Amino acid sequence: DLVEMARDVEIMVVITPGGAATNNLVNEAVLEALGPQGLLVNVARGSVVDMDALIACLKDGRLGAAGLDVYPDEPNVPEELFGMMENVVLTPHIASATHDTRMAMGMLVYENIKAHFEGAELLTPVN
């Protein structure tokens, strides 16, 4: 239960796949439970956090702060967030930009290309 979890933590880091099952998973009730001292960090997908609720909770102090790396309508960042620099940190979808992650991504591309030219099944086929 995310509302119950939010009541028990000071910082909630959102790391989950996007899609219909997680759309607005972090809603107004979760944000309010996190509270005025709480920090929400979203490095998942923009669709996972109800952005309207997030902005409202930040504006009126029901949520203390947010760190956002993803947005519902990327690359567009909601204008209202730019006026909240006291309690909002915005980054341009770079949370996965670690050396290890980028190396793994590059190796996956390499392995897919290699499999293609060898006539093998691709590791991550795209339909």
C-alpha positions in Angstrom: 0.0 0.0 0.0 1.8 3.1 -1.2 -0.1 5.5 1.0 0.9 3.5 4.1 4.5 3.3 2.9 4.6 7.0 2.2 3.5 7.7 5.8 6.5 5.7 7.0 9.3 7.3 4.9 10.8 10.7 4.4 12.1 10.1 0.9 10.3 8.1 -1.8 12.3 7.2 -4.9 10.1 6.0 -7.8 11.7 3.3 -9.9 9.1 1.3 -11.8 8.1 0.6 -15.4 5.7 3.0 -17.1 2.5 1.8 -18.7 -1.2 1.4 -18.0 -0.6 -0.5 -14.8 1.5 2.3 -13.2 -0.2 5.3 -14.7 -0.6 7.9 -11.8 0.5 5.3 -9.3 1.8 8.1 -7.2 -1.3 10.1 -6.8 -2.5 12.9 -4.5 -3.2 10.5 -1.6 0.4 9.2 -1.7 1.9 12.6 -2.0 -0.1 13.9 1.0 0.9 10.9 3.0 4.6 11.7 2.2 3.8 15.0 3.8 5.3 18.5 4.1 8.7 17.2 5.1 8.7 14.5 2.4 10.8 14.3 -0.7 9.6 12.5 -3.9 12.2 11.5 -6.4 11.0 10.2 -9.8 13.5 8.5 -12.0 11.0 6.1 -13.5 8.6 7.4 -16.1 6.7 10.7 -16.1 3.3 8.9 -16.3 3.9 7.2 -12.9 3.3 10.4 -10.9 0.1 12.4 -11.2 1.8 15.7 -12.2 -1.2 17.9 -11.5 -1.4 16.5 -8.0 2.3 16.9 -7.5 2.3 20.5 -8.6 -0.7 21.2 -6.3 0.9 19.5 -3.3 4.2 21.3 -3.8 2.4 24.7 -4.2 0.5 24.5 -1.0 3.1 22.7 1.1 1.4 19.3 1.4 4.6 17.9 -0.1 8.0 19.2 0.9 10.1 18.8 -2.2 10.6 16.8 -5.4 13.5 15.7 -7.6 12.3 15.0 -11.1 14.2 13.4 -14.0 11.2 12.4 -16.1 8.0 14.2 -17.1 4.6 13.1 -18.6 5.2 15.0 -21.9 8.9 14.9 -22.4 10.8 16.8 -23.3 8.3 19.4 -22.1 8.6 20.3 -18.4 5.5 21.8 -16.8 6.1 25.6 -16.6 4.9 25.8 -13.0 7.8 23.7 -11.9 10.3 26.3 -13.0 9.0 28.7 -10.4 9.6 26.2 -7.6 13.4 26.1 -7.5 13.4 26.4 -3.7 12.0 22.9 -3.4 12.2 21.3 -6.8 15.2 19.9 -8.7 14.8 19.2 -12.4 17.1 17.1 -14.6 16.7 16.2 -18.3 16.1 12.4 -18.1 19.7 11.6 -17.2 19.3 9.5 -14.1 20.5 6.4 -15.9 23.7 8.2 -17.1 26.2 6.2 -15.1 29.3 4.7 -16.7 28.1 1.1 -16.0 24.6 1.7 -17.3 25.8 3.3 -20.6 28.4 0.6 -21.1 25.7 -2.1 -20.6 23.4 -0.3 -23.1 26.2 -0.1 -25.6 27.0 -3.8 -25.1 23.4 -4.7 -25.6 23.4 -2.9 -29.0 26.6 -4.7 -29.9 25.1 -8.1 -29.0 21.9 -7.4 -31.0 23.9 -6.4 -34.1 26.2 -9.4 -33.7 23.1 -11.7 -33.4 21.5 -10.2 -36.4 24.5 -10.7 -38.7 25.0 -14.3 -37.4 21.3 -15.1 -38.1 20.6 -15.7 -34.4 17.6 -14.5 -32.4 17.9 -10.9 -31.2 18.3 -10.3 -27.5 15.8 -7.4 -27.6 13.7 -7.6 -30.8 11.6 -4.6 -31.7 8.3 -5.3 -33.6 
